[in-house]
């Protein structure tokens, strides 16, 4: 699978990139190789924020880095900064929660205090969609303030969970002898995949596809979405095969036309079309399509 050179690629750090308990050197090394470890960007009228979730999982060695991100995030989600945004979307490798926002801390969610603080900021800013990975499985949950947290599986190894996502995510670390089937990890075209987020003037749709299901065009991906019976049956069969929870709700929202970016590292090396919201006189970039993996 190749990404067309015309499609901007946005990288986001996770535990395999900066470590479970990152150090300042880990963060510096990541930034020198890949750029910002937290940042924001505009696509049309939609405002995206990507945070380094490792700061909210274990910040014992990166207190100052977390404090800097906290201050930045509070400013980014301020009423003044999000004014005029059609929608605000959050991105993180580790999800804030998997089952419900009051669940216990586990290997696949955030520290409870940090979770509550950011969710409060998010709700006030009108966030309705939060895209994450890490869990190596698919799951969807909605906060009290109607923030949909979508956890996507992996483009590589998919863990063959045999229990509910919320039960597994809150464990200190899952005991594979008890919570996965056989084989424990699957990596093939019928299980590995990606979530496609399709942005249109009338809204945003997202759908998880196995690699074997990826069609030739965006239109084909969502062509059968009105056939709810067939779509539901396909998801049930896949969920039963993989031992994964079936997302109960999907939302559509938003519209995109432009792209700008501002983050934790100097913008000097960031392409011009990613730096700031262009003016109305600027030519529109290609249609925006993003995918998320664990």
Protein Blocks (a to p, Z undefined) as FASTA:
>chain_A
ZZdfklccdddddfklnojbdcfklmmmmmmmnopabdcddehjbccddddfklmmocml
mmmmmmmmmmmmmmmmpmklmgoiabdcdddfbdfbfkbmkbccdfkbccfklmmmmmmm
mmmnopabdcdehkopacddddfkopacdddddfkbcdddfbdfklmmmpmbdcfklmcc
cdfbdcdfklgccddddddfkbccdddddfklpcfbfklmmmmmmmmmlmmmmmmmmmmm
nopacdfbdcdedjdfbdcdddfbdfklgcfklmpccdfkbccdddddddddZZ
